[in-house]
Amino acid sequence: MKRNNENLSLGDVLKEFVSKNNLEKGLDKVHVRDAWSQQMGPAIQKYTTAIKLQGTTLYVQLSSSVLREELSYGKEKIVRMLNEELGKELIEKLVLR
């Protein structure tokens, strides 16, 4: 950690720790789950059985084929909403299962 600047915020120290210890990918996976539930709401969250981020592809398993069909029409919009919520372009592709 930087010792020369005593005025580092806790956020800066944590960011430095995260990047030095390669924890960013793990945190991204947690943030993606949070973003999904925030953006999609409790109704869709109820049918979401698994969320997995692999590289830039987000795999979402849904227990309702009707919902899966419905959401498949708005994949690009969902990706945009999630990336906006995450504050970075983390997801390029959404796969609904």
C-alpha positions as CSV (number, residue, x, y, z in Angstrom):
1,M,0.0,0.0,0.0
2,K,1.1,3.6,-0.6
3,R,2.6,5.0,2.5
4,N,3.5,8.5,1.2
5,N,-0.1,9.8,1.0
6,E,-1.8,9.6,4.4
7,N,-5.0,11.1,2.9
8,L,-6.1,8.0,1.0
9,S,-9.8,7.3,1.4
10,L,-10.9,3.9,2.5
11,G,-12.5,3.4,-1.0
12,D,-9.1,4.1,-2.6
13,V,-7.3,1.7,-0.3
14,L,-9.9,-1.0,-1.0
15,K,-9.6,-0.5,-4.7
16,E,-5.9,-0.8,-4.5
17,F,-6.2,-4.0,-2.4
18,V,-8.7,-5.5,-4.8
19,S,-6.6,-4.8,-7.9
20,K,-3.3,-6.0,-6.3
21,N,-4.9,-9.2,-5.2
22,N,-6.8,-9.9,-8.4
23,L,-10.2,-10.0,-6.7
24,E,-12.0,-7.9,-9.3
25,K,-13.4,-10.8,-11.3
26,G,-14.9,-12.3,-8.1
27,L,-16.4,-8.9,-7.1
28,D,-17.8,-8.4,-10.6
29,K,-19.6,-11.7,-10.3
30,V,-21.2,-10.6,-7.1
31,H,-22.1,-7.2,-8.5
32,V,-23.7,-8.8,-11.6
33,R,-26.0,-10.8,-9.4
34,D,-27.0,-7.7,-7.4
35,A,-27.5,-5.7,-10.7
36,W,-29.7,-8.5,-12.0
37,S,-32.0,-8.4,-9.0
38,Q,-32.0,-4.6,-8.9
39,Q,-32.9,-4.2,-12.6
40,M,-35.2,-7.1,-13.1
41,G,-37.2,-6.9,-9.9
42,P,-38.6,-9.5,-7.5
43,A,-41.0,-11.0,-10.0
44,I,-38.2,-12.1,-12.3
45,Q,-35.8,-12.8,-9.5
46,K,-38.3,-15.4,-8.2
47,Y,-37.8,-17.4,-11.4
48,T,-34.1,-16.9,-11.6
49,T,-32.3,-20.2,-10.5
50,A,-28.7,-19.4,-11.5
51,I,-26.6,-16.5,-12.7
52,K,-23.1,-17.0,-14.0
53,L,-20.7,-14.6,-15.5
54,Q,-18.1,-16.2,-17.8
55,G,-15.8,-13.8,-19.4
56,T,-18.1,-11.2,-20.9
57,T,-21.1,-13.6,-21.3
58,L,-23.8,-13.6,-18.6
59,Y,-25.7,-17.0,-18.3
60,V,-29.0,-16.7,-16.6
61,Q,-31.1,-19.8,-15.8
62,L,-34.8,-19.3,-15.5
63,S,-37.4,-21.8,-14.2
64,S,-40.1,-20.4,-16.5
65,S,-39.9,-21.1,-20.3
66,V,-42.6,-18.4,-20.9
67,L,-40.5,-15.8,-19.0
68,R,-37.3,-17.0,-20.9
69,E,-39.1,-16.5,-24.2
70,E,-40.4,-13.1,-23.1
71,L,-37.0,-11.8,-21.9
72,S,-35.2,-13.1,-25.0
73,Y,-36.8,-10.3,-27.1
74,G,-35.1,-7.7,-25.0
75,K,-31.6,-9.1,-24.5
76,E,-29.8,-6.1,-25.8
77,K,-31.8,-3.8,-23.6
78,I,-31.2,-6.0,-20.5
79,V,-27.4,-6.0,-21.2
80,R,-27.4,-2.2,-21.5
81,M,-29.4,-1.8,-18.2
82,L,-27.1,-4.2,-16.4
83,N,-23.9,-2.5,-17.6
84,E,-25.4,0.9,-16.7
85,E,-26.1,-0.4,-13.2
86,L,-22.6,-1.8,-12.9
87,G,-21.0,1.4,-14.2
88,K,-18.9,-0.4,-16.7
89,E,-19.2,-2.5,-19.9
90,L,-18.8,-5.8,-18.2
91,I,-21.4,-7.9,-20.1
92,E,-21.4,-8.2,-23.9
93,K,-23.7,-11.2,-24.3
94,L,-26.7,-12.6,-22.4
95,V,-27.6,-16.2,-22.6
96,L,-31.0,-17.3,-21.2
97,R,-31.4,-20.9,-20.3
